[in-house]
């Protein structure tokens, strides 16, 4: 029987090619197509929030939005959940049908960023944190309370129709997008707990898409890693999401590529200078532009995007209010890429097994700054400086908050073993940190770098902007 295309639409994507999704045309009464979720204002809002939270201001071609990313993640979630379903069903009792599992994963991937605010993770750290929120927890609330009725009405994905006795549960969609917390009660079925690895594990539909997309759009690499090999050698076992030893080189390449994106794009020195400048103004600006806890002002939050934020701050310098005008003049400098901070010195430090970051001097930026000032010439001891430390975890480790989600199967070694601090990862460092000192100009770079060298000795690779 030929495939029925009457309920399907396509979106063309530079990373994945055609992305199919179900449309509302011709569906039975009361049924909701995926297009209705995609077109909902909460999802369309992501067209106005950049995927690269501040790096887009440095990399001219990286203007892609979170909207394109969530469509790509939805597509990947559908592909891998379809491909891995049989192994999941063999590993878990009481499995729902493949169409329900695939639909659930597609919707979770589509909505995993729905709680993001302007400047992405920066907004989590510098605004949501004061309310005990993350974009994931906020997104889970939006999924259950703003989108729940629509989600229950989704009955199909491009590959199949959900059975008459099954229904998408918004609570399960919300569960999938939230990172596990230590000690958190978990009453969800085993099959759903295992599916969480698609969203919170080492290689997820989120980070597999953003590594490909960000590498392509920034110009870093047009084919960043071998997605097909990575997914081909992955499957579920009773332990969880498992990768065969033959796929391990592809996984290591993925981890290395992701780390290199952090080094060269996300942690670029000018990107971090932008973040420093943003941090100085953000709290005061948000107090003027937004009323408080987003959970108590969801309508206002839905309208808060990067576009609305940047338009609002661009008008502050025209205000009749003296305080607003002064704040606006500072924003005018940022919008003109006059960030006010220039990198004077840099150290990159890698941490291998047995060397905890907290045991090094780089775990205390304030201490380094104090030592640097002691080694500066007397006439520079009060020089205005900013210290920035950017950290990235290269590989899985039991020390990280997420563990037990990914497993390795080496037939020669027996059953699956947890994919954490394994001997096969010894070639990769556990983590790296880029430590930088910024000043208002480059006039004293040599003195600052000399003082840093005296303060920390030979720890790390040094770079200056000279």
C-alpha positions in Angstrom: 0.0 0.0 0.0 1.5 3.4 -0.9 2.4 5.8 1.9 -0.3 8.3 2.8 1.3 11.8 2.3 -1.9 13.7 3.0 -1.1 14.4 6.6 2.6 15.2 6.1 4.6 18.4 5.4 8.3 18.9 4.8 10.8 21.5 6.0 14.1 21.7 4.3 17.2 21.9 6.6 20.8 22.4 5.6 21.9 19.8 8.2 19.4 17.0 7.9 17.9 17.6 4.5 14.1 17.2 4.5 12.4 17.2 8.0 8.9 15.6 7.8 6.2 16.5 10.3 2.5 15.9 10.5 0.2 18.8 9.4 -3.3 19.5 10.4 -4.8 19.0 6.9 -7.4 16.3 6.8 -6.9 14.9 10.3 -9.8 13.4 12.2 -11.8 15.9 14.3 -10.1 16.8 17.5 -6.7 15.5 16.4 -3.7 17.8 16.6 -0.9 17.8 14.0 2.7 18.4 14.9 2.4 21.5 12.8 0.1 23.0 15.4 2.7 22.6 18.1 5.4 24.0 15.8 3.2 27.0 15.0 2.3 27.7 18.6 3.5 31.1 19.9 5.6 29.4 22.6 7.6 27.5 19.9 7.5 30.3 17.3 9.1 32.5 20.0 12.3 30.5 19.5 12.7 32.2 16.1 13.7 35.3 18.1 16.3 33.7 20.3 19.7 32.9 18.9 21.1 29.3 19.2 24.6 30.7 19.9 23.7 32.9 22.9 26.3 35.6 22.4 28.7 34.0 19.9 26.5 35.1 17.0 27.7 38.6 17.7 31.3 37.5 17.0 30.8 34.9 14.2 28.9 36.7 11.3 27.4 33.6 9.7 26.2 32.0 13.0 22.8 33.8 12.9 20.7 30.6 13.3 18.0 30.6 16.0 16.8 28.0 18.5 13.8 27.4 16.3 15.9 25.7 13.6 17.8 23.7 16.3 14.6 22.3 17.9 13.3 21.2 14.5 16.6 19.4 13.9 16.5 17.8 17.4 12.9 16.7 16.7 14.0 15.0 13.5 16.9 13.3 15.2 14.7 12.1 18.1 12.3 10.6 15.7 15.0 8.8 13.7 16.9 7.3 16.7 13.8 6.3 18.7 12.5 4.5 15.6 15.8 2.8 15.0 16.4 1.9 18.6 12.8 0.9 19.5 13.1 -2.8 19.1 16.1 -3.0 21.5 14.3 -0.8 24.0 11.2 -3.0 23.8 13.4 -6.1 24.3 14.9 -4.5 27.4 11.8 -3.2 29.1 8.5 -4.8 30.1 5.1 -3.1 29.3 6.4 -1.0 26.5 3.9 1.3 24.7 3.7 1.2 20.9 6.5 2.4 18.6 4.3 5.3 17.3 3.7 6.6 20.9 7.4 6.4 21.8 8.5 8.1 18.6 5.9 10.8 19.0 6.8 11.4 22.6 10.5 11.7 21.8 9.8 14.0 18.8 7.6 16.3 20.9 10.1 16.4 23.8 12.9 17.3 21.4 10.8 20.0 19.7 10.0 21.5 23.2 13.3 21.0 25.0 14.3 24.6 24.7 10.8 26.2 25.1 11.8 27.7 28.5 14.9 29.5 27.2 15.1 33.3 27.7 17.3 35.9 25.9 20.9 34.8 25.5 20.1 31.2 26.4 22.2 29.7 29.2 23.5 33.2 30.2 19.9 34.0 31.1 19.7 30.9 33.3 22.8 32.0 35.3 22.1 35.7 35.5 18.3 35.8 35.9 16.4 32.6 36.4 18.8 31.3 39.1 17.5 33.9 41.6 14.1 32.2 41.4 15.5 28.7 41.7 14.7 28.1 38.0 16.4 26.7 35.0 15.1 26.9 31.4 14.4 23.1 31.7 12.2 23.5 34.8 10.5 26.5 33.3 10.0 24.6 30.0 8.5 21.6 31.9 5.9 24.0 33.4 5.1 25.4 30.0 4.7 21.9 28.5 2.4 20.7 31.2 0.3 23.9 31.8 0.4 25.8 28.6 0.7 23.1 25.9 -0.7 20.1 27.7 -4.1 20.0 26.0 -2.6 20.3 22.6 0.0 17.6 23.2 -2.7 15.1 24.3 -4.3 15.6 20.9 -1.3 14.5 18.9 -2.1 11.1 17.6 0.6 10.4 15.0 4.1 11.1 13.6 5.2 10.8 10.0 6.0 7.1 10.6 2.9 5.8 12.4 -0.4 6.3 14.2 -0.8 6.0 18.0 -3.1 3.2 19.2 -6.7 4.0 20.3 -6.0 3.3 24.0 -2.8 5.4 24.1 -2.2 9.1 24.6 0.7 11.5 24.8 1.2 12.5 28.5 2.5 16.0 28.9 4.1 15.0 32.2 6.2 12.5 30.4 7.3 15.0 27.8 8.3 17.4 30.6 10.1 14.6 32.4 12.3 13.8 29.3 13.5 17.4 28.9 14.6 17.8 32.6 18.1 16.8 33.6 18.1 14.2 36.4 18.8 15.5 39.9 20.6 13.6 42.6 18.1 12.2 45.1 15.1 13.3 43.1 12.1 10.8 43.3 11.5 9.0 40.1 8.2 7.1 39.7 8.4 6.9 35.9 8.4 3.5 34.1 11.7 2.0 33.2 11.4 2.5 29.4 10.9 6.3 30.0 13.8 6.5 32.4 16.0 4.9 29.7 14.7 7.3 27.0 15.9 10.2 29.2 19.4 9.4 27.9 18.3 10.8 24.5 18.1 14.2 26.3 20.5 14.1 29.2 23.2 11.6 28.4 26.6 11.9 26.7 25.4 12.1 23.1 21.9 13.4 23.0 19.5 14.5 20.2 20.1 18.0 21.5 23.9 18.1 21.4 24.2 15.9 18.3 22.2 18.5 16.4 23.8 21.6 17.9 27.3 20.3 17.2 26.5 19.7 13.6 24.5 22.9 13.2 26.8 25.2 15.1 29.9 23.8 13.4 28.3 24.3 10.0 26.8 27.8 10.6 29.9 29.2 12.3 32.1 27.9 9.5 34.1 25.7 11.8 33.3 22.4 10.0 30.6 21.4 7.5 30.6 17.7 8.6 31.7 17.8 12.2 31.3 14.1 13.1 30.0 10.8 11.8 26.4 10.9 13.0 25.4 7.8 11.0 28.1 5.6 12.5 27.4 6.9 16.0 23.7 6.0 15.8 24.2 2.8 13.9 26.3 1.3 16.7 23.9 2.4 19.5 21.0 0.5 21.0 19.3 -0.2 24.3 20.2 -3.0 26.7 18.7 -3.6 30.2 21.4 -1.3 31.5 20.4 1.6 29.3 21.5 3.3 26.1 24.5 1.3 25.0 27.2 1.8 22.3 29.1 -1.1 20.8 32.8 -0.9 21.0 33.0 -0.5 17.2 31.2 2.8 17.5 33.4 4.1 20.2 35.8 6.0 17.8 32.8 7.9 16.4 31.7 8.8 20.0 35.2 10.0 20.9 35.4 12.1 17.7 32.0 13.6 18.7 33.3 14.4 22.2 36.5 16.0 20.8 34.5 18.0 18.2 32.1 19.3 20.8 35.1 20.3 23.0 36.8 22.1 20.1 33.6 24.1 19.4 33.7 25.2 23.0 37.3 26.3 22.6 37.0 28.0 19.3 33.4 29.3 19.2 31.5 29.3 22.5 34.5 30.3 24.6 36.1 32.6 22.0 37.9 35.5 23.8 35.6 38.1 22.3 32.5 36.1 23.1 33.5 36.0 26.7 34.3 39.7 26.6 30.7 40.2 25.4 29.5 38.1 28.3 31.5 40.2 30.8 30.0 43.4 29.4 26.5 41.9 29.4 26.9 40.7 33.0 27.6 44.3 34.2 24.3 45.6 32.9 22.0 42.6 32.9 20.5 42.7 36.4 19.7 46.4 36.3 18.3 46.1 32.8 16.0 43.1 33.6 14.7 45.0 36.6 13.5 47.7 34.2 12.2 45.4 31.4 10.6 42.4 33.2 8.3 42.2 36.3 9.9 39.3 38.2 9.6 35.5 38.4 8.6 34.2 34.9 6.4 31.5 36.4 4.2 34.3 37.8 4.3 36.3 34.5 4.1 33.7 31.8 2.3 35.9 29.2 5.1 38.6 29.6 7.8 35.9 29.4 6.4 34.5 26.2 6.9 38.0 24.7 10.4 38.3 26.1 12.9 37.4 23.4 16.3 38.5 22.3 14.7 40.6 19.6 12.3 42.4 22.0 15.2 42.8 24.6 17.6 44.3 22.1 15.0 46.7 20.7 14.0 47.8 24.2 17.6 48.4 25.3 18.4 50.3 22.0 15.8 52.8 23.0 16.9 53.5 26.5 19.4 56.2 25.5 16.5 58.2 24.1 14.6 58.2 27.4 13.8 61.3 29.3 14.7 59.5 32.5 18.3 60.3 33.4 19.0 56.8 34.9 17.5 55.0 31.9 19.4 57.2 29.5 22.7 56.5 31.3 22.0 52.7 31.1 21.1 53.1 27.5 24.4 54.8 26.6 26.2 51.7 28.0 24.0 49.5 25.9 24.7 51.6 22.9 28.4 50.7 23.3 27.6 47.0 23.5 25.4 47.2 20.5 28.2 48.9 18.6 30.5 46.0 19.7 32.4 48.3 22.1 32.4 45.7 24.9 34.9 47.6 27.1 37.0 44.5 27.9 40.2 43.3 26.0 41.9 40.0 26.7 45.3 40.6 28.2 46.4 37.1 29.1 45.1 33.5 28.8 45.9 30.1 30.2 44.3 26.8 29.1 44.4 24.0 31.6 43.5 20.3 31.0 42.4 18.1 33.9 43.1 14.3 33.6 42.0 11.5 35.8 43.3 11.9 39.4 43.7 15.6 39.1 40.7 17.4 40.4 40.2 21.0 39.2 39.3 22.1 42.7 42.8 21.2 43.9 44.4 23.7 41.5 44.9 27.4 41.8 42.5 27.9 38.9 39.6 26.9 41.1 39.9 30.2 42.9 39.8 33.1 40.4 39.7 35.7 43.1 42.9 34.3 44.6 44.6 34.5 41.2 43.5 38.1 40.7 44.9 39.0 44.2 48.2 37.4 43.4 48.4 39.0 39.9 47.8 42.4 41.5 50.7 41.8 44.0 53.0 41.1 41.1 52.0 44.2 39.0 54.1 47.3 39.1 53.1 49.7 41.8 51.5 52.2 39.4 49.2 49.4 38.0 48.1 47.6 41.2 44.7 49.3 41.0 44.3 48.6 37.3 40.7 47.7 36.4 40.7 43.9 35.6 38.1 41.2 35.0 38.8 37.5 35.5 37.0 34.9 33.5 37.1 31.2 33.8 35.3 29.0 31.2 35.0 25.3 31.9 34.0 22.4 29.7 33.8 18.7 30.6 35.3 16.6 27.8 34.0 13.2 28.7 31.7 11.3 31.0 32.7 11.0 34.6 31.1 9.8 37.8 32.0 13.2 39.3 29.5 14.9 37.0 25.8 15.3 37.9 24.6 13.0 35.1 25.8 9.4 35.2 24.3 5.9 34.6 22.7 7.0 31.4 25.2 5.6 28.8 26.8 2.2 28.6 29.5 0.5 26.5 29.3 -3.1 25.1 32.6 -4.7 24.3 31.8 -8.4 23.5 35.3 -9.4 24.5 34.7 -8.0 28.0 31.2 -9.5 28.6 28.1 -7.4 29.4 27.7 -3.6 29.3 29.8 -1.4 31.5 29.0 2.2 32.4 30.5 4.6 30.0 32.2 6.9 32.4 35.8 7.1 33.4 36.7 4.1 31.3 40.2 3.0 30.2 39.1 3.6 26.6 38.8 7.3 27.4 42.2 7.8 28.9 43.4 9.6 25.8 40.9 12.4 26.5 41.2 14.8 29.4 38.4 14.8 31.9 37.8 18.6 31.4 39.5 21.8 30.4 39.3 25.3 31.6 40.3 28.5 29.8 41.3 31.2 32.3 41.6 34.8 31.0 42.4 38.2 32.4 40.7 41.1 30.7 41.6 44.8 30.9 40.0 47.9 29.5 42.7 48.2 26.8 45.9 46.4 25.6 48.2 49.0 27.0 49.4 46.8 29.9 49.1 43.3 28.4 52.8 42.5 28.9 52.8 43.5 32.5 49.6 41.6 33.2 51.0 38.4 31.5 54.2 38.7 33.4 52.3 39.1 36.7 50.1 36.1 35.8 53.2 33.9 35.1 54.6 34.8 38.5 51.3 34.2 40.2 50.7 30.7 38.9 54.1 29.5 37.8 54.1 27.1 34.9 50.5 25.8 35.2 48.8 25.8 31.9 49.5 27.1 28.4 49.9 30.8 28.2 48.6 33.1 25.4 48.5 36.8 25.2 46.9 39.2 22.7 50.1 40.9 21.8 
